[in-house]
Amino acid sequence: MMTATFGQELIGLVVVDSRGDILGTVADLMLDLNSGAVGTLVIELQPSLDATKLPWPSEAGLMLLPSEEIDRVGPQIVLKR
């Protein structure tokens, strides 16, 4: 899990899969209330994506991405897969 102080900097970042394909942008964060760490990112998906083909839950153009799926964070968020 990522620390909450770093979490606010994630909102608005582009999220790409391991091949560099854009999935969307970070719209919001869900925190673990006990630890204060970022547990899940809420991703606003690219309109052209078929969310049913993604391995994470989604609804109405938003996807819930566990922070454990993140490989690295820089100018964009890169996923492990």
C-alpha positions in Angstrom: 0.0 0.0 0.0 1.1 3.6 -0.7 1.1 6.2 2.0 -1.8 8.7 2.0 0.4 11.7 1.9 1.7 10.6 -1.4 -1.8 9.6 -2.5 -3.1 13.0 -3.4 -0.3 13.4 -6.0 -1.8 10.4 -7.8 -5.1 12.0 -8.8 -5.0 13.0 -12.4 -2.1 10.7 -13.4 -2.5 8.5 -16.5 -2.6 4.8 -15.8 -1.0 2.4 -18.3 -0.7 -1.4 -18.4 2.7 -3.2 -18.7 2.6 -2.8 -22.5 2.1 1.0 -22.3 -1.6 1.0 -23.3 -3.6 3.7 -21.6 -6.4 2.5 -19.3 -7.5 5.9 -18.0 -6.7 8.4 -15.3 -6.8 8.4 -11.5 -10.1 10.0 -10.4 -10.1 9.2 -6.7 -8.5 7.2 -3.9 -9.9 4.8 -1.3 -7.9 4.8 1.9 -7.5 2.1 4.5 -8.9 3.9 7.6 -6.7 1.9 10.0 -3.4 2.6 8.3 -4.1 5.7 6.3 -2.5 4.0 3.2 -4.0 4.1 -0.3 -5.7 0.8 -0.8 -7.5 1.2 -4.1 -7.4 3.7 -6.9 -10.6 4.7 -8.7 -9.7 4.9 -12.4 -11.8 6.8 -15.0 -11.5 4.5 -17.9 -10.7 5.6 -21.5 -14.1 5.7 -23.3 -12.8 3.3 -26.1 -12.0 0.5 -23.6 -14.1 -2.6 -23.2 -14.1 -2.8 -19.4 -15.4 -6.3 -19.4 -12.0 -7.5 -20.7 -10.2 -6.0 -17.7 -9.5 -8.2 -14.6 -10.7 -5.5 -12.2 -14.2 -4.5 -11.2 -15.8 -1.6 -13.1 -19.1 0.2 -13.4 -20.2 3.3 -15.3 -16.8 4.0 -16.7 -14.9 3.7 -13.4 -12.6 0.9 -12.4 -11.4 -0.1 -8.9 -7.7 -0.9 -9.0 -5.9 -2.3 -5.9 -2.7 -0.5 -5.2 -0.9 -3.9 -5.2 -1.3 -3.9 -9.0 1.0 -0.9 -9.4 4.5 -1.6 -10.7 5.8 2.0 -10.5 4.7 5.6 -10.3 6.4 8.4 -12.2 5.0 10.8 -14.8 2.3 8.0 -15.1 1.3 5.0 -13.2 2.5 1.7 -14.7 0.8 -1.6 -13.8 2.4 -4.9 -13.2 0.3 -6.5 -16.0 
